[in-house]
Amino acid sequence: MMILAGICSAPLGPRQIAWLAATEARVKSTMFMITGFKEVKMLGLAPDYMHNLQKLRLTEVELGR
């Protein structure tokens, strides 16, 4: 995703690169949780994953400011 953004637009600043990396990390983590949600629920890890996703989102928002 970051490569495509760099090709299609003006050069990215370091803050935007950090924000895109944080967004990509959050999306990957969300996708991992959704694809394995049955296992996550069976192991009782849903609260841990939700807490982790919330921390990733907060980091993303902070970097986007």
C-alpha positions in Angstrom: 0.0 0.0 0.0 2.8 2.4 0.9 4.6 1.8 -2.4 1.4 2.6 -4.4 0.9 5.8 -2.4 4.4 6.9 -3.1 4.1 6.2 -6.9 0.7 7.9 -7.3 1.3 11.1 -5.3 3.9 13.6 -4.5 6.8 12.4 -2.3 5.6 11.6 1.2 6.9 13.2 4.3 8.3 11.2 7.2 5.1 11.9 9.2 2.8 10.6 6.5 5.0 7.5 6.0 4.8 6.7 9.7 1.0 7.2 9.7 0.7 4.9 6.7 2.8 2.3 8.4 0.7 2.5 11.5 -2.5 2.2 9.4 -1.1 -0.8 7.6 -0.2 -2.5 10.9 -3.7 -2.0 12.3 -5.4 -3.3 9.1 -3.1 -6.4 9.1 -3.9 -7.1 12.7 -7.6 -6.6 12.1 -7.5 -8.9 9.1 -5.6 -11.6 11.1 -8.2 -11.4 13.9 -11.2 -11.6 11.6 -9.8 -14.6 9.6 -9.1 -16.5 12.8 -12.0 -15.2 14.9 -13.3 -18.7 15.7 -9.9 -19.7 17.2 -9.6 -16.3 18.9 -13.0 -16.8 20.6 -12.3 -20.4 21.5 -9.0 -19.5 23.2 -10.6 -16.5 25.0 -8.3 -14.0 23.3 -10.9 -11.7 22.0 -10.5 -9.1 24.8 -6.7 -9.1 24.3 -7.1 -8.6 20.6 -9.6 -5.8 21.0 -7.2 -4.1 23.5 -4.3 -4.5 21.0 -6.4 -3.1 18.1 -7.5 -0.2 20.2 -3.9 0.6 21.0 -2.9 0.4 17.3 -5.8 2.7 16.4 -4.8 5.3 19.1 -1.2 5.1 17.8 -2.5 5.6 14.2 -4.6 8.7 15.3 -1.6 10.2 17.1 0.6 9.8 14.1 -2.1 11.3 11.9 -2.2 14.6 13.8 
